[in-house]
Amino acid sequence: MEERATGATGGGNQEDVANKGGAQSEGISTADDEKELNVDCDAGNAQEGEDTMEAAQARKEAKMKRREERRVAHWQHRRQKRREKKQEIQRLEQEAIARGEQPPERKKKKNPRIRTSVPLEKNHPRLVVDLDFQDFLNEKEIRSVASQINTAYGWIRHHSRPLEMHLTYLKGRVKEAVERNTGSSQWQLAKHEESFIDAFHEQKDKIVYLSPDSPNILETLNPEHIYIIGGIADVHIQKGMTLGKAERLGIQTACLPVKRYTQASRTVLNINHVIEIMTNVAETGDWAAAFAKSMPTRFVLRWVI
């Protein structure tokens, strides 16, 4: 009886060991399945994240396109309204003259813009914006460069002594961005698809590249020189980018005396600020007054103001 009981007990133990081994194997298999599932989920989440970013970028671009279309449509609508109003005034004047009456007096503009009669191509020194950096800029930065050029031209065309202005390497994405500015096709400036070194190859010894990294401080402007301004968004400036390019081309460099007249921590300026300062200095020769007039007050030293 005891032997039978012992045998039964031994058999039960063997079954327990087998069951435990099976359970352990099943546990290992389940853990492996969970790991594979987690890996698949991570990969799916990563792919979903990429799809979400692409969709967000597509929505952003579509929104910007709609905004630009609305802006152009609004501008065209206003232009058409002004044209119709002008035609109506002319019709009333002609009818009054036909009746032998005095035509109604036109309203005078409150603040008429002073349009200079001096062509932009006549005054030196020449200012050239080098746009051969679009490979280093994203779409937002290219739009920023185009906006700064638009601001600079809008300012310089009303100056009493506007300087001759050039855009070089105007093609590709940057050309499309510049041409989106209203009225850019009628700008009184020179546009070149070639680089500045090709456009002015016969006057290479007169070219001066303005770079914030140049060790040479520009003290006076030479009317015979051609001053190159890098067409780079100020947020993307990489140290030595414009200086390195000028040195590779064997061109002399200079930097504006920014630290002498401002308390800005950086010597990098917007394209429109550089053009404003250079134009004012070319007219008056006064760097302090030029910085005070063109730069935000918070950056200009108190003694300059």
Secondary structure by P-SEA (a helix, b strand, c coil): caaaaaaaaaaaaaaaaaaaaaaaaaaaaaaaaaaaaaaaaaaaaaaaaaaaaaaaaaaaaaaaaaaaaaaaaaaaaaaaaaaaaaaaaaaaaaaaaaaccccccccccccccccccccccccccbbbbbccccccccaaaaaaaaaaaaaaaaaaaacccccbbbbcccccaaaaaaaaccccccccbbbbccccccccccccccbbbbccccccccccccccbbbbbbcccccccccaaaaaaaaaacccccccccccccccccccccaaaaaaaaaaaaacccaaaaaaacccccccccccc
